[in-house]
Amino acid sequence: MRRAVAGAGAVADIAAAGVSPKTVFASAGSKGEILDRIVDRGVATSGHEDALGQMLRLRDAGTLLAALAHGTRTGNERHFLVHEAVHKALPVHENGEALWRRATGAYRDAVDAAARRLHTLTPPPSGAVQETADRLWFWFGPTSWRTLVVENGWSWEHAEDFLRGTAVATLCGPAAR
């Protein structure tokens, strides 16, 4: 049996605390507006710019991939409830596609920057920079973390080790392990 992970509460949960849903919506806006604010705040407070700056100074592919694995783990773990709220809201949000782009845009840009940096190191990964970026997104994007931790019940640490190891083995070969 897979381990269940609690998600974010609904507006009805707030009402159970003595505040009516009507009051919540009147003071904070629609469910979509509330979620938009949560996403914007999550992106603003993620610290991704500092982490990316530190990572881009690294001169070894294996170390860079380890930093990317740890940084994306930390971000996904710290903002887990926001990620779950977005995941659950996408099918019903007024503009779910735009919400997803806003929630993951800076994240994707950081992963793309890591791919570009990898291609400046010796030896560079095989293939085009965009293919490397796509691979990094596949391994370190929010969907992979959610699949391993939420759907498969892995620990964050185990998922980090697996994703890092897979990226290093694929992009750097056996010498970097």
Phi and psi in degrees as a GROMACS rama.xvg file:
@    title "Ramachandran Plot"
@    xaxis  label "Phi"
@    yaxis  label "Psi"
@TYPE xy
-80.65  144.037  ARG-2
-73.4408  132.538  ARG-3
-86.8144  142.396  ALA-4
-119.893  130.901  VAL-5
-65.4984  142.182  ALA-6
-103.89  -177.018  GLY-7
-72.0993  148.956  ALA-8
-76.6136  163.758  GLY-9
-94.0067  169.423  ALA-10
-59.6886  -31.3844  VAL-11
-61.2695  -31.5288  ALA-12
-65.3796  -36.3905  ASP-13
-65.589  -41.1877  ILE-14
-61.1265  -34.9286  ALA-15
-63.3181  -23.0463  ALA-16
-85.887  5.52275  ALA-17
103.113  7.56536  GLY-18
-116.496  126.368  VAL-19
-72.9344  148.716  SER-20
-55.2872  -37.0785  PRO-21
-60.4692  -40.4672  LYS-22
-66.15  -41.5344  THR-23
-60.4393  -49.9846  VAL-24
-65.3265  -36.9296  PHE-25
-65.2215  -36.3778  ALA-26
-90.4983  -26.5861  SER-27
-115.768  -14.6844  ALA-28
103.108  -171.85  GLY-29
-69.5408  168.905  SER-30
-56.331  -41.4196  LYS-31
-62.6645  -42.6961  GLY-32
-65.8863  -39.4777  GLU-33
-62.287  -46.5805  ILE-34
-64.3124  -39.9659  LEU-35
-58.3329  -43.173  ASP-36
-64.6664  -41.6504  ARG-37
-62.1356  -44.4321  ILE-38
-63.0152  -47.4687  VAL-39
-59.8474  -41.6484  ASP-40
-67.4195  -40.8901  ARG-41
-60.4414  -42.9187  GLY-42
-65.7193  -44.321  VAL-43
-64.0653  -31.5909  ALA-44
-102.115  9.95937  THR-45
-72.1812  -25.6253  SER-46
74.3632  16.6092  GLY-47
-64.0883  -31.4529  HIS-48
-65.5849  -45.0649  GLU-49
-64.2051  -45.3761  ASP-50
-61.5903  -41.3214  ALA-51
-65.5285  -43.1067  LEU-52
-58.2451  -43.5617  GLY-53
-65.4622  -42.1003  GLN-54
-65.8744  -37.8892  MET-55
-72.2336  -12.1455  LEU-56
-85.4306  -10.8642  ARG-57
-70.2817  147.848  LEU-58
-114.729  6.23976  ARG-59
-127.979  130.104  ASP-60
-59.7648  -44.0226  ALA-61
-62.4421  -40.673  GLY-62
-67.6984  -39.7594  THR-63
-63.0528  -43.5764  LEU-64
-67.0825  -35.6898  LEU-65
-64.5875  -40.8399  ALA-66
-66.2954  -39.0242  ALA-67
-65.0472  -43.9057  LEU-68
-60.8336  -46.3026  ALA-69
-68.9409  -41.6929  HIS-70
-63.9933  -42.9324  GLY-71
-71.8584  -32.8782  THR-72
-62.1553  -49.9977  ARG-73
-57.7811  -46.3976  THR-74
-63.3552  -44.3667  GLY-75
-67.242  -38.8454  ASN-76
-68.8312  -44.955  GLU-77
-66.1481  -36.5645  ARG-78
-106.477  28.5851  HIS-79
-55.7129  -46.9045  PHE-80
-65.1045  -35.1311  LEU-81
-66.1549  -45.7979  VAL-82
-60.108  -41.5583  HIS-83
-66.4518  -40.0522  GLU-84
-61.7161  -43.9541  ALA-85
-63.884  -46.9789  VAL-86
-56.2332  -45.4722  HIS-87
-73.2381  -27.4405  LYS-88
-85.7778  -21.3924  ALA-89
-51.5153  -45.4699  LEU-90
-66.5764  -21.8906  PRO-91
-116.317  -5.29232  VAL-92
-68.598  144.848  HIS-93
-54.4788  -35.483  GLU-94
-142.63  70.1915  ASN-95
-59.1883  -36.9254  GLY-96
-64.3354  -43.4096  GLU-97
-66.6144  -38.2311  ALA-98
-61.3336  -45.2924  LEU-99
-61.6098  -44.122  TRP-100
-61.5782  -41.783  ARG-101
-67.6612  -39.0167  ARG-102
-70.1771  -29.4063  ALA-103
-116.616  -2.63567  THR-104
-58.2585  -52.9074  GLY-105
-66.3072  -36.0055  ALA-106
-60.177  -50.5897  TYR-107
-62.4429  -41.393  ARG-108
-59.9313  -39.8819  ASP-109
-65.9965  -41.2793  ALA-110
-65.28  -40.3211  VAL-111
-62.6544  -40.1014  ASP-112
-64.0683  -38.3559  ALA-113
-63.0374  -39.4717  ALA-114
-63.3343  -44.8674  ALA-115
-60.8267  -41.3314  ARG-116
-63.7038  -42.8484  ARG-117
-55.9855  -36.4977  LEU-118
-76.3811  -6.21452  HIS-119
-93.4628  -10.0823  THR-120
-89.9705  161.72  LEU-121
-110.721  126.902  THR-122
-80.9216  148.777  PRO-123
-74.8391  157.311  PRO-124
-61.1797  154.018  PRO-125
-73.7477  154.918  SER-126
89.1322  179.895  GLY-127
-78.3867  158.541  ALA-128
-57.9753  -41.9504  VAL-129
-63.7944  -35.9793  GLN-130
-65.3886  -40.6468  GLU-131
-61.7946  -43.405  THR-132
-60.798  -41.9908  ALA-133
-64.1057  -40.9435  ASP-134
-63.309  -45.1962  ARG-135
-61.6507  -39.76  LEU-136
-64.805  -40.3024  TRP-137
-59.5153  -45.2294  PHE-138
-77.7546  -43.0646  TRP-139
-111.063  0.587665  PHE-140
-71.2227  167.182  GLY-141
-61.5574  -27.7839  PRO-142
-66.0495  -40.9452  THR-143
-65.4171  -43.8443  SER-144
-60.254  -44.2168  TRP-145
-64.574  -42.2987  ARG-146
-59.0791  -48.781  THR-147
-71.6367  -46.2241  LEU-148
-81.5127  -49.3496  VAL-149
-81.7515  -54.3672  VAL-150
-76.5924  -31.463  GLU-151
-106.662  -6.31747  ASN-152
74.5705  19.8041  GLY-153
-73.2475  156.065  TRP-154
-75.7411  158.073  SER-155
-60.1098  -39.9818  TRP-156
-64.4024  -45.1804  GLU-157
-63.0617  -42.4799  HIS-158
-62.5898  -43.3929  ALA-159
-59.6441  -47.6991  GLU-160
-60.3544  -44.377  ASP-161
-64.7981  -48.5463  PHE-162
-65.2849  -42.0179  LEU-163
-61.3088  -48.7353  ARG-164
-60.3335  -41.0196  GLY-165
-64.963  -44.6662  THR-166
-63.9141  -45.4123  ALA-167
-63.0758  -46.9591  VAL-168
-61.5012  -39.2426  ALA-169
-76.9924  -44.1896  THR-170
-89.9204  -25.6884  LEU-171
-112.611  -16.8245  CYS-172
81.3184  179.15  GLY-173
-63.6511  -27.2659  PRO-174
-64.7861  -26.089  ALA-175
-89.3616  -8.36976  ALA-176
